[in-house]
Each structure stands twice: as C-alpha cells, then as structure tokens.
Amino acid sequence: MTLIELKKSIHKKFDDLNDPDFLKLINTLIHNQDQVFEIPEHMKDGIRQGADDIKHGNVFTMEHFENKYSQWLKNSLFKESFC
C-alpha cells in the first residue's frame, strides 16, 4: 500500500467514526507523536546496573535460563503431584 493509499484509507475510516472516546484517543496520538519518551530517574539506576553487569560479564545465556527454568518447573510439578 502506498502512502497516498494509506492516507485515503485512514481518512475514510476516520470520517466514518462516531465514537467520541476513540476520536479523542486518535487526537491524543496525533498531538503527542513528536514527544520523546524520557526515562524516569528511578529507572536509570537499574539501567546503569544492567549495563555494568553486561560489561563485567555478570550475565546468563538464554540456554542457562531455560535449563534453570526447566529444572524449577520439573521440581514444582513433582512437588504438586505429591501434595
């Protein structure tokens, strides 16, 4: 679909809308499209810690995680079957 076709399609759907809440939502999206997401201060420390962990090799591979989760799941199911 070309940009012109997409715009025409959106205009058609927009013109047929009669839901005020949905129209308000679209209006908010359009007016906020240029706003940049800013990371809150309370989250920045966690991000820094994660970056330091990566830099120092304090990470787990996906394979390690899957093995650990699989073992936990087996133990949990085993315990539940005997309760």
N, CA, C and O atoms as CSV, one atom per row, in Angstrom:
chain,resi,resn,atom,element,x,y,z
A,1,MET,N,N,0.853,-1.165,0.000
A,1,MET,CA,C,0.000,0.000,0.000
A,1,MET,C,C,0.905,1.236,0.000
A,1,MET,O,O,1.829,1.335,0.808
A,2,THR,N,N,0.644,2.143,-0.878
A,2,THR,CA,C,1.430,3.372,-0.951
A,2,THR,C,C,1.010,4.319,0.162
A,2,THR,O,O,-0.014,4.113,0.814
A,3,LEU,N,N,1.801,5.348,0.371
A,3,LEU,CA,C,1.483,6.332,1.403
A,3,LEU,C,C,0.160,7.027,1.099
A,3,LEU,O,O,-0.642,7.259,2.003
A,4,ILE,N,N,-0.066,7.356,-0.155
A,4,ILE,CA,C,-1.321,8.018,-0.546
A,4,ILE,C,C,-2.510,7.101,-0.296
A,4,ILE,O,O,-3.543,7.545,0.205
A,5,GLU,N,N,-2.369,5.818,-0.643
A,5,GLU,CA,C,-3.454,4.857,-0.419
A,5,GLU,C,C,-3.729,4.696,1.082
A,5,GLU,O,O,-4.879,4.615,1.513
A,6,LEU,N,N,-2.660,4.652,1.852
A,6,LEU,CA,C,-2.820,4.522,3.301
A,6,LEU,C,C,-3.555,5.720,3.878
A,6,LEU,O,O,-4.462,5.562,4.695
A,7,LYS,N,N,-3.167,6.917,3.455
A,7,LYS,CA,C,-3.831,8.129,3.939
A,7,LYS,C,C,-5.302,8.141,3.554
A,7,LYS,O,O,-6.152,8.501,4.368
A,8,LYS,N,N,-5.609,7.754,2.331
A,8,LYS,CA,C,-7.012,7.708,1.890
A,8,LYS,C,C,-7.812,6.717,2.719
A,8,LYS,O,O,-8.948,6.987,3.109
A,9,SER,N,N,-7.208,5.571,2.983
A,9,SER,CA,C,-7.881,4.547,3.780
A,9,SER,C,C,-8.150,5.054,5.196
A,9,SER,O,O,-9.234,4.853,5.745
A,10,ILE,N,N,-7.152,5.713,5.775
A,10,ILE,CA,C,-7.315,6.254,7.128
A,10,ILE,C,C,-8.366,7.357,7.147
A,10,ILE,O,O,-9.194,7.409,8.056
A,11,HIS,N,N,-8.339,8.236,6.155
A,11,HIS,CA,C,-9.342,9.303,6.082
A,11,HIS,C,C,-10.751,8.728,6.001
A,11,HIS,O,O,-11.668,9.215,6.663
A,12,LYS,N,N,-10.913,7.707,5.201
A,12,LYS,CA,C,-12.239,7.083,5.045
A,12,LYS,C,C,-12.712,6.522,6.386
A,12,LYS,O,O,-13.847,6.761,6.801
A,13,LYS,N,N,-11.844,5.784,7.051
A,13,LYS,CA,C,-12.209,5.193,8.338
A,13,LYS,C,C,-12.467,6.280,9.376
A,13,LYS,O,O,-13.401,6.179,10.171
A,14,PHE,N,N,-11.649,7.303,9.364
A,14,PHE,CA,C,-11.789,8.409,10.305
A,14,PHE,C,C,-13.117,9.126,10.095
A,14,PHE,O,O,-13.806,9.452,11.062
A,15,ASP,N,N,-13.481,9.372,8.840
A,15,ASP,CA,C,-14.744,10.056,8.541
A,15,ASP,C,C,-15.963,9.245,8.982
A,15,ASP,O,O,-17.017,9.811,9.274
A,16,ASP,N,N,-15.818,7.932,9.029
A,16,ASP,CA,C,-16.935,7.070,9.423
A,16,ASP,C,C,-17.024,6.839,10.933
A,16,ASP,O,O,-17.986,6.238,11.410
A,17,LEU,N,N,-16.030,7.310,11.685
A,17,LEU,CA,C,-16.022,7.099,13.133
A,17,LEU,C,C,-17.053,7.979,13.832
A,17,LEU,O,O,-17.202,9.160,13.519
A,18,ASN,N,N,-17.753,7.383,14.774
A,18,ASN,CA,C,-18.723,8.125,15.575
A,18,ASN,C,C,-18.512,7.903,17.071
A,18,ASN,O,O,-19.377,8.245,17.878
A,19,ASP,N,N,-17.389,7.344,17.434
A,19,ASP,CA,C,-17.076,7.053,18.833
A,19,ASP,C,C,-16.210,8.181,19.395
A,19,ASP,O,O,-15.030,8.277,19.058
A,20,PRO,N,N,-16.783,9.035,20.248
A,20,PRO,CA,C,-16.028,10.189,20.762
A,20,PRO,C,C,-14.768,9.790,21.528
A,20,PRO,O,O,-13.751,10.476,21.434
A,21,ASP,N,N,-14.819,8.697,22.279
A,21,ASP,CA,C,-13.646,8.269,23.042
A,21,ASP,C,C,-12.510,7.850,22.114
A,21,ASP,O,O,-11.347,8.172,22.355
A,22,PHE,N,N,-12.860,7.137,21.064
A,22,PHE,CA,C,-11.843,6.698,20.111
A,22,PHE,C,C,-11.256,7.893,19.361
A,22,PHE,O,O,-10.051,7.951,19.116
A,23,LEU,N,N,-12.110,8.836,19.004
A,23,LEU,CA,C,-11.628,10.046,18.330
A,23,LEU,C,C,-10.698,10.853,19.236
A,23,LEU,O,O,-9.709,11.417,18.767
A,24,LYS,N,N,-11.012,10.909,20.533
A,24,LYS,CA,C,-10.138,11.598,21.483
A,24,LYS,C,C,-8.782,10.887,21.567
A,24,LYS,O,O,-7.734,11.530,21.636
A,25,LEU,N,N,-8.819,9.573,21.559
A,25,LEU,CA,C,-7.587,8.796,21.590
A,25,LEU,C,C,-6.723,9.086,20.362
A,25,LEU,O,O,-5.516,9.298,20.480
A,26,ILE,N,N,-7.340,9.092,19.199
A,26,ILE,CA,C,-6.616,9.402,17.965
A,26,ILE,C,C,-6.035,10.817,18.031
A,26,ILE,O,O,-4.890,11.047,17.642
A,27,ASN,N,N,-6.828,11.747,18.521
A,27,ASN,CA,C,-6.368,13.130,18.664
A,27,ASN,C,C,-5.138,13.204,19.578
A,27,ASN,O,O,-4.171,13.902,19.275
A,28,THR,N,N,-5.189,12.489,20.682
A,28,THR,CA,C,-4.053,12.455,21.608
A,28,THR,C,C,-2.822,11.864,20.934
A,28,THR,O,O,-1.721,12.394,21.078
A,29,LEU,N,N,-2.998,10.778,20.204
A,29,LEU,CA,C,-1.874,10.153,19.500
A,29,LEU,C,C,-1.244,11.101,18.497
A,29,LEU,O,O,-0.020,11.199,18.405
A,30,ILE,N,N,-2.078,11.793,17.751
A,30,ILE,CA,C,-1.571,12.720,16.734
A,30,ILE,C,C,-0.821,13.880,17.381
A,30,ILE,O,O,0.240,14.281,16.901
A,31,HIS,N,N,-1.364,14.415,18.459
A,31,HIS,CA,C,-0.733,15.566,19.106
A,31,HIS,C,C,0.532,15.198,19.881
A,31,HIS,O,O,1.378,16.057,20.131
A,32,ASN,N,N,0.664,13.933,20.261
A,32,ASN,CA,C,1.822,13.509,21.045
A,32,ASN,C,C,2.868,12.773,20.221
A,32,ASN,O,O,3.824,12.238,20.781
A,33,GLN,N,N,2.709,12.736,18.911
A,33,GLN,CA,C,3.613,11.935,18.083
A,33,GLN,C,C,5.053,12.411,18.124
A,33,GLN,O,O,5.965,11.618,17.893
A,34,ASP,N,N,5.279,13.677,18.411
A,34,ASP,CA,C,6.634,14.208,18.412
A,34,ASP,C,C,7.274,14.223,19.798
A,34,ASP,O,O,8.427,14.627,19.943
A,35,GLN,N,N,6.542,13.791,20.803
A,35,GLN,CA,C,7.104,13.770,22.144
A,35,GLN,C,C,8.085,12.614,22.272
A,35,GLN,O,O,7.846,11.520,21.761
A,36,VAL,N,N,9.174,12.867,22.949
A,36,VAL,CA,C,10.198,11.857,23.165
A,36,VAL,C,C,9.979,11.234,24.534
A,36,VAL,O,O,9.742,11.928,25.522
A,37,PHE,N,N,10.065,9.918,24.568
A,37,PHE,CA,C,9.936,9.224,25.852
A,37,PHE,C,C,11.179,9.499,26.684
A,37,PHE,O,O,12.301,9.292,26.220
A,38,GLU,N,N,10.983,9.961,27.901
A,38,GLU,CA,C,12.091,10.207,28.813
A,38,GLU,C,C,12.061,9.155,29.911
A,38,GLU,O,O,11.020,8.870,30.501
A,39,ILE,N,N,13.222,8.594,30.164
A,39,ILE,CA,C,13.319,7.562,31.185
A,39,ILE,C,C,13.271,8.223,32.559
A,39,ILE,O,O,14.058,9.126,32.842
A,40,PRO,N,N,12.355,7.780,33.408
A,40,PRO,CA,C,12.264,8.353,34.757
A,40,PRO,C,C,13.551,8.089,35.548
A,40,PRO,O,O,14.212,7.068,35.357
A,41,GLU,N,N,13.886,9.014,36.423
A,41,GLU,CA,C,15.119,8.903,37.208
A,41,GLU,C,C,15.198,7.590,37.982
A,41,GLU,O,O,16.266,6.983,38.066
A,42,HIS,N,N,14.072,7.148,38.549
A,42,HIS,CA,C,14.106,5.935,39.369
A,42,HIS,C,C,14.427,4.684,38.551
A,42,HIS,O,O,14.763,3.648,39.125
A,43,MET,N,N,14.330,4.759,37.237
A,43,MET,CA,C,14.648,3.611,36.389
A,43,MET,C,C,16.094,3.654,35.891
A,43,MET,O,O,16.646,2.623,35.508
A,44,LYS,N,N,16.696,4.813,35.896
A,44,LYS,CA,C,18.041,4.961,35.345
A,44,LYS,C,C,19.087,4.162,36.124
A,44,LYS,O,O,20.026,3.635,35.529
A,45,ASP,N,N,18.935,4.067,37.446
A,45,ASP,CA,C,19.890,3.289,38.234
A,45,ASP,C,C,19.872,1.814,37.829
A,45,ASP,O,O,20.921,1.179,37.721
A,46,GLY,N,N,18.695,1.289,37.611
A,46,GLY,CA,C,18.579,-0.104,37.174
A,46,GLY,C,C,19.205,-0.327,35.810
A,46,GLY,O,O,19.830,-1.359,35.571
A,47,ILE,N,N,19.042,0.624,34.928
A,47,ILE,CA,C,19.632,0.529,33.595
A,47,ILE,C,C,21.159,0.576,33.698
A,47,ILE,O,O,21.858,-0.192,33.037
A,48,ARG,N,N,21.665,1.486,34.534
A,48,ARG,CA,C,23.125,1.576,34.740
A,48,ARG,C,C,23.663,0.266,35.318
A,48,ARG,O,O,24.704,-0.226,34.884
A,49,GLN,N,N,22.954,-0.291,36.292
A,49,GLN,CA,C,23.379,-1.548,36.907
A,49,GLN,C,C,23.402,-2.662,35.867
A,49,GLN,O,O,24.333,-3.466,35.836
A,50,GLY,N,N,22.382,-2.710,35.019
A,50,GLY,CA,C,22.344,-3.720,33.967
A,50,GLY,C,C,23.501,-3.566,32.992
A,50,GLY,O,O,24.098,-4.558,32.573
A,51,ALA,N,N,23.821,-2.329,32.627
A,51,ALA,CA,C,24.949,-2.080,31.725
A,51,ALA,C,C,26.260,-2.496,32.378
A,51,ALA,O,O,27.129,-3.068,31.720
A,52,ASP,N,N,26.409,-2.209,33.679
A,52,ASP,CA,C,27.614,-2.641,34.396
A,52,ASP,C,C,27.702,-4.164,34.459
A,52,ASP,O,O,28.780,-4.733,34.285
A,53,ASP,N,N,26.581,-4.820,34.705
A,53,ASP,CA,C,26.565,-6.283,34.728
A,53,ASP,C,C,27.035,-6.856,33.397
A,53,ASP,O,O,27.835,-7.792,33.364
A,54,ILE,N,N,26.543,-6.300,32.315
A,54,ILE,CA,C,26.943,-6.772,30.986
A,54,ILE,C,C,28.435,-6.543,30.777
A,54,ILE,O,O,29.147,-7.425,30.295
A,55,LYS,N,N,28.898,-5.359,31.142
A,55,LYS,CA,C,30.312,-5.012,30.956
A,55,LYS,C,C,31.224,-5.955,31.732
A,55,LYS,O,O,32.312,-6.288,31.264
A,56,HIS,N,N,30.790,-6.388,32.915
A,56,HIS,CA,C,31.611,-7.253,33.761
A,56,HIS,C,C,31.296,-8.742,33.577
A,56,HIS,O,O,31.812,-9.584,34.312
A,57,GLY,N,N,30.463,-9.054,32.609
A,57,GLY,CA,C,30.173,-10.456,32.307
A,57,GLY,C,C,29.219,-11.124,33.271
A,57,GLY,O,O,29.122,-12.351,33.285
A,58,ASN,N,N,28.515,-10.354,34.072
A,58,ASN,CA,C,27.542,-10.918,35.020
A,58,ASN,C,C,26.204,-11.135,34.312
A,58,ASN,O,O,25.215,-10.458,34.592
A,59,VAL,N,N,26.200,-12.087,33.400
A,59,VAL,CA,C,25.006,-12.346,32.594
A,59,VAL,C,C,24.760,-13.850,32.506
A,59,VAL,O,O,25.659,-14.651,32.764
A,60,PHE,N,N,23.570,-14.215,32.150
A,60,PHE,CA,C,23.204,-15.601,31.902
A,60,PHE,C,C,22.807,-15.737,30.445
A,60,PHE,O,O,22.202,-14.832,29.869
A,61,THR,N,N,23.144,-16.858,29.858
A,61,THR,CA,C,22.700,-17.123,28.488
A,61,THR,C,C,21.251,-17.579,28.527
A,61,THR,O,O,20.742,-17.978,29.574
A,62,MET,N,N,20.609,-17.516,27.404
A,62,MET,CA,C,19.233,-17.992,27.313
A,62,MET,C,C,19.186,-19.493,27.610
A,62,MET,O,O,18.241,-19.978,28.232
A,63,GLU,N,N,20.202,-20.214,27.167
A,63,GLU,CA,C,20.269,-21.657,27.418
A,63,GLU,C,C,20.325,-21.927,28.928
A,63,GLU,O,O,19.644,-22.823,29.427
A,64,HIS,N,N,21.138,-21.147,29.652
A,64,HIS,CA,C,21.230,-21.303,31.100
A,64,HIS,C,C,19.864,-21.040,31.753
A,64,HIS,O,O,19.421,-21.803,32.611
A,65,PHE,N,N,19.215,-19.964,31.341
A,65,PHE,CA,C,17.906,-19.625,31.883
A,65,PHE,C,C,16.894,-20.736,31.607
A,65,PHE,O,O,16.146,-21.134,32.500
A,66,GLU,N,N,16.872,-21.237,30.365
A,66,GLU,CA,C,15.909,-22.285,30.007
A,66,GLU,C,C,16.154,-23.557,30.814
A,66,GLU,O,O,15.202,-24.210,31.241
A,67,ASN,N,N,17.418,-23.914,31.026
A,67,ASN,CA,C,17.724,-25.097,31.831
A,67,ASN,C,C,17.287,-24.903,33.276
A,67,ASN,O,O,16.708,-25.805,33.882
A,68,LYS,N,N,17.565,-23.728,33.825
A,68,LYS,CA,C,17.189,-23.441,35.207
A,68,LYS,C,C,15.665,-23.430,35.360
A,68,LYS,O,O,15.133,-23.970,36.331
A,69,TYR,N,N,14.963,-22.814,34.399
A,69,TYR,CA,C,13.502,-22.773,34.446
A,69,TYR,C,C,12.915,-24.173,34.284
A,69,TYR,O,O,11.956,-24.530,34.968
A,70,SER,N,N,13.479,-24.947,33.398
A,70,SER,CA,C,13.001,-26.312,33.176
A,70,SER,C,C,13.145,-27.138,34.448
A,70,SER,O,O,12.241,-27.889,34.815
A,71,GLN,N,N,14.286,-26.997,35.117
A,71,GLN,CA,C,14.510,-27.727,36.368
A,71,GLN,C,C,13.526,-27.263,37.443
A,71,GLN,O,O,12.965,-28.085,38.166
A,72,TRP,N,N,13.317,-25.958,37.549
A,72,TRP,CA,C,12.371,-25.429,38.520
A,72,TRP,C,C,10.965,-25.957,38.253
A,72,TRP,O,O,10.240,-26.345,39.170
A,73,LEU,N,N,10.594,-25.960,36.955
A,73,LEU,CA,C,9.263,-26.432,36.583
A,73,LEU,C,C,9.088,-27.903,36.931
A,73,LEU,O,O,8.041,-28.299,37.444
A,74,LYS,N,N,10.095,-28.711,36.659
A,74,LYS,CA,C,10.023,-30.142,36.999
A,74,LYS,C,C,9.866,-30.316,38.507
A,74,LYS,O,O,9.048,-31.114,38.964
A,75,ASN,N,N,10.650,-29.569,39.271
A,75,ASN,CA,C,10.561,-29.673,40.734
A,75,ASN,C,C,9.198,-29.218,41.234
A,75,ASN,O,O,8.637,-29.834,42.141
A,76,SER,N,N,8.660,-28.155,40.661
A,76,SER,CA,C,7.356,-27.641,41.089
A,76,SER,C,C,6.251,-28.634,40.773
A,76,SER,O,O,5.371,-28.864,41.603
A,77,LEU,N,N,6.284,-29.224,39.590
A,77,LEU,CA,C,5.256,-30.194,39.212
A,77,LEU,C,C,5.381,-31.456,40.055
A,77,LEU,O,O,4.376,-32.064,40.424
A,78,PHE,N,N,6.606,-31.846,40.355
A,78,PHE,CA,C,6.835,-33.029,41.167
A,78,PHE,C,C,6.274,-32.812,42.576
A,78,PHE,O,O,5.625,-33.700,43.129
A,79,LYS,N,N,6.520,-31.639,43.154
A,79,LYS,CA,C,6.025,-31.340,44.496
A,79,LYS,C,C,4.506,-31.292,44.524
A,79,LYS,O,O,3.888,-31.788,45.466
A,80,GLU,N,N,3.894,-30.694,43.493
A,80,GLU,CA,C,2.429,-30.572,43.453
A,80,GLU,C,C,1.761,-31.931,43.337
A,80,GLU,O,O,0.671,-32.130,43.874
A,81,SER,N,N,2.391,-32.860,42.651
A,81,SER,CA,C,1.748,-34.166,42.456
A,81,SER,C,C,1.729,-34.981,43.737
A,81,SER,O,O,0.958,-35.935,43.846
A,82,PHE,N,N,2.568,-34.623,44.717
A,82,PHE,CA,C,2.601,-35.353,45.974
A,82,PHE,C,C,1.969,-34.585,47.135
A,82,PHE,O,O,2.032,-35.043,48.276
A,83,CYS,N,N,1.383,-33.466,46.876
A,83,CYS,CA,C,0.747,-32.668,47.954
A,83,CYS,C,C,-0.674,-33.079,48.169
A,83,CYS,O,O,-1.355,-32.519,49.028
